[in-house]
Amino acid sequence: MAAALNQLGWTLLIEGDFLDAAEKLHESASIWRVLGNRASLSFTLARLSTALSLCGEFDQALKYAEESVALAEAMAVKWQVSY
């Protein structure tokens, strides 16, 4: 479910539906948190940050971007840090 919501959010983002994209990506991130999947959570938070930034929610976007980077660094996932 979390992966499907992530992909749906990404598709909505590409289509320019930033608010709905942020909603789906937030849902996905919530599920990844419960599951404890830090790699997928980091990736989803990066996408959520992008969606929120495009919605003009810069403080929230920065918060999620910083969390995404922190998770990626903690796991030593270099490509994710650069994403």
C-alpha positions as CSV (number, residue, x, y, z in Angstrom):
1,M,0.0,0.0,0.0
2,A,2.8,2.4,0.9
3,A,4.6,1.8,-2.4
4,A,1.4,2.3,-4.4
5,L,0.7,5.6,-2.5
6,N,4.2,6.7,-3.2
7,Q,3.9,6.0,-6.9
8,L,0.4,7.7,-7.0
9,G,1.8,10.7,-5.3
10,W,4.7,10.9,-7.7
11,T,2.3,10.6,-10.7
12,L,0.1,13.4,-9.3
13,L,3.2,15.5,-8.7
14,I,4.3,15.1,-12.3
15,E,0.8,15.9,-13.5
16,G,0.9,19.2,-11.5
17,D,-1.6,18.2,-8.8
18,F,0.7,19.2,-6.0
19,L,-1.8,19.2,-3.1
20,D,-3.1,15.7,-3.8
21,A,0.4,14.5,-4.4
22,A,1.5,15.8,-1.0
23,E,-1.5,14.1,0.6
24,K,-0.7,10.7,-1.0
25,L,3.0,11.0,-0.2
26,H,2.2,11.9,3.4
27,E,0.0,8.8,3.7
28,S,2.8,6.7,2.2
29,A,5.4,8.1,4.6
30,S,3.1,7.4,7.6
31,I,2.9,3.8,6.6
32,W,6.6,3.5,6.0
33,R,7.1,4.9,9.6
34,V,4.9,2.3,11.1
35,L,6.6,-0.5,9.1
36,G,10.0,0.9,10.1
37,N,11.2,0.9,6.5
38,R,13.7,3.8,6.8
39,A,15.0,3.5,3.2
40,S,11.6,3.9,1.7
41,L,10.6,6.5,4.2
42,S,13.6,8.6,3.2
43,F,12.8,8.3,-0.5
44,T,9.1,9.2,0.1
45,L,10.0,12.2,2.3
46,A,12.2,13.6,-0.5
47,R,9.3,13.4,-2.8
48,L,6.9,14.9,-0.2
49,S,9.4,17.7,0.3
50,T,9.2,18.5,-3.4
51,A,5.4,18.4,-3.5
52,L,5.2,20.7,-0.5
53,S,7.7,23.1,-1.9
54,L,5.6,23.4,-5.1
55,C,2.6,24.1,-2.9
56,G,4.5,27.0,-1.3
57,E,4.8,25.2,2.1
58,F,8.5,25.8,2.4
59,D,8.9,25.3,6.1
60,Q,7.3,21.9,6.0
61,A,9.2,21.0,2.8
62,L,12.5,21.9,4.5
63,K,11.5,19.8,7.6
64,Y,10.9,16.7,5.5
65,A,13.9,17.3,3.3
66,E,16.1,17.4,6.4
67,E,14.6,14.3,7.8
68,S,15.1,12.5,4.5
69,V,18.7,13.4,4.3
70,A,19.3,12.5,8.0
71,L,17.8,9.0,7.4
72,A,19.8,8.5,4.2
73,E,23.0,9.6,6.0
74,A,22.3,7.3,8.9
75,M,22.0,4.4,6.6
76,A,25.0,5.5,4.5
77,V,22.9,5.6,1.3
78,K,24.9,8.1,-0.7
79,W,22.7,8.2,-3.8
80,Q,19.7,9.0,-1.6
81,V,21.5,11.9,0.1
82,S,22.1,13.4,-3.3
83,Y,18.5,12.9,-4.4
